[in-house]
């Protein structure tokens, strides 16, 4: 069998996962929630020099809880960590979470790691006083993901937005571009966004990626609109321009953000597979998947970025027979390539929110 994208070309091609997005147009920010249908193995790898995370320590070996009930990617910098509060509340109300003490009257404890990016300087109205919008956005994104599951496969990847219309790229039924955590994001000097991609591997397992691109580095080659990720593109999914037509020198970074405001960057990602992985195997996949960011963004993992990659296993199928370590290596490599494609798709589909100015990939 030849490897190919899944029917949605999105992380929701991995059986057992749904995605919901919510955005606040006035604040130019948003939240994305990855909602599994049951607790799943999760690992995390942090490479950026300025990360903002919640509950990632719980995923480290040899800690007790290395599985999760949901994941949250959010704008809003430190304020955005509160988005996980809304998701925890929603899950708790559904009776979902880690059972610390199985006794009536003792609620479950949902495990919801989160990571945030900086979109506070994008011109949106951040005058929220004592009530930042993120808890509510997290709740709405969780509800959107749950509603997508209820509505059926065609709706997976649902979107809840604020007042007014939002420009979205809808490809294969999945919302891409200016949506969710990437709503107010910036990719170098181009408008950033939220992207997704998938691959049904030649071995059988499915891998997928979801990413919010708010990078210091550029996703395009200097002097043109060719993506760094072009060698991994499938079926012209982000324009079909192919690789750059010329050789590049070592320090050419193109549309990277190197001005004083460069300390406002981060790319957040989730990779997932339906293959059954142990927590340690998922950790190796997360580490390998970081290379997808390096293939798609230049430079990446800088002091000014807070780059974080989570890895999920929904364990719907066993690892391919034979050498288990080799099977994990193949999954990690597939996740890296798929994440690189998702990064390019995020920027390819990004549009400007109402009232925002600046270049997008389509207008640069």
Rosetta blueprint (number, residue, H / E / L):
1 X L
2 X L
3 X L
4 X E
5 X L
6 X L
7 X L
8 X L
9 X L
10 X L
11 X H
12 X H
13 X H
14 X L
15 X L
16 X L
17 X E
18 X E
19 X E
20 X E
21 X E
22 X E
23 X E
24 X E
25 X L
26 X L
27 X L
28 X L
29 X E
30 X E
31 X E
32 X E
33 X E
34 X E
35 X E
36 X E
37 X L
38 X L
39 X L
40 X E
41 X E
42 X E
43 X E
44 X E
45 X E
46 X E
47 X L
48 X L
49 X L
50 X L
51 X L
52 X L
53 X E
54 X E
55 X L
56 X L
57 X H
58 X H
59 X H
60 X L
61 X L
62 X L
63 X L
64 X L
65 X L
66 X L
67 X E
68 X E
69 X L
70 X E
71 X E
72 X E
73 X E
74 X E
75 X L
76 X L
77 X H
78 X H
79 X H
80 X H
81 X H
82 X H
83 X H
84 X H
85 X H
86 X H
87 X H
88 X H
89 X H
90 X H
91 X H
92 X H
93 X H
94 X L
95 X L
96 X L
97 X L
98 X E
99 X L
100 X L
101 X L
102 X L
103 X L
104 X L
105 X L
106 X L
107 X L
108 X L
109 X E
110 X L
111 X L
112 X E
113 X E
114 X E
115 X E
116 X E
117 X L
118 X L
119 X L
120 X L
121 X L
122 X L
123 X L
124 X L
125 X L
126 X L
127 X L
128 X L
129 X L
130 X L
131 X L
132 X L
133 X L
134 X H
135 X H
136 X H
137 X H
138 X H
139 X H
140 X H
141 X H
142 X H
143 X H
144 X H
145 X H
146 X H
147 X H
148 X H
149 X H
150 X H
151 X H
152 X L
153 X H
154 X H
155 X H
156 X L
157 X L
158 X E
159 X E
160 X E
161 X L
162 X L
163 X L
164 X L
165 X L
166 X L
167 X L
168 X L
169 X E
170 X E
171 X E
172 X L
173 X L
174 X E
175 X E
176 X E
177 X E
178 X L
179 X L
180 X H
181 X H
182 X H
183 X L
184 X L
185 X L
186 X E
187 X E
188 X L
189 X L
190 X E
191 X E
192 X L
193 X E
194 X E
195 X E
196 X E
197 X E
198 X E
199 X E
200 X E
201 X L
202 X L
203 X L
204 X L
205 X L
206 X E
207 X E
208 X E
209 X E
210 X E
211 X E
212 X E
213 X E
214 X E
215 X L
216 X L
217 X L
218 X E
219 X L
220 X E
221 X L
222 X L
223 X L
224 X L
225 X L
226 X L
227 X E
228 X H
229 X H
230 X H
231 X H
232 X H
233 X L
234 X L
235 X L
236 X L
237 X L
238 X L
239 X L
240 X L
241 X L
242 X L
243 X L
244 X L
245 X L
246 X L
247 X L
248 X L
249 X L
250 X L
251 X L
252 X L
253 X L
254 X L
255 X L
256 X L
257 X L
258 X L
259 X L
260 X H
261 X H
262 X H
263 X H
264 X L
265 X L
266 X E
267 X E
268 X E
269 X E
270 X E
271 X E
272 X E
273 X E
274 X E
275 X E
276 X L
277 X L
278 X L
279 X H
280 X H
281 X H
282 X H
283 X H
284 X H
285 X H
286 X H
287 X H
288 X H
289 X H
290 X H
291 X H
292 X H
293 X H
294 X H
295 X H
296 X H
297 X L
298 X E
299 X L
300 X L
301 X L
302 X L
303 X L
304 X L
305 X L
306 X L
307 X L
308 X E
309 X E
310 X E
311 X E
312 X E
313 X E
314 X E
315 X E
316 X E
317 X E
318 X L
319 X L
320 X L
321 X L
322 X L
323 X L
324 X H
325 X H
326 X H
327 X H
328 X H
329 X H
330 X H
331 X H
332 X H
333 X H
334 X H
335 X H
336 X H
337 X H
338 X H
339 X H
340 X H
341 X H
342 X H
343 X H
344 X H
345 X H
346 X H
347 X H
348 X H
349 X L
350 X L
351 X L
352 X L
353 X L
354 X L
355 X L
356 X L
357 X L
358 X L
359 X L
360 X L
361 X L
362 X L
363 X L
364 X L
